[in-house]
Amino acid sequence: MRTKLTLRLDAELVRRAKAYARQSGKSVSSVVADFFALLGRREELGKDELTPAVRSLVGALGSARVSERDYHRYVEEKHR
């Protein structure tokens, strides 16, 4: 059974998601479904094994100094 899901996302993120889906020859719904399907695979893969998508992000922030507190401030400011 297929069910509709509404997501509220930043406009720039939606734009990038649509561009990625178009380049991949998929719909945004299909891309999101693929991502959600990966979520359950963590147990199958083992907790220490990373998916290729996650592995490609390792080190992406480099030497950026971002703390958990920075994230909390960002979220608080975003939802004001």
Residue pairs with C-beta under 8 A, 6 or more apart in sequence:
5 32
7 32
9 17
17 28
17 31
17 32
18 28
20 31
21 27
21 28
21 30
21 31
24 31
26 34
38 51
38 53
41 51
45 51
50 58
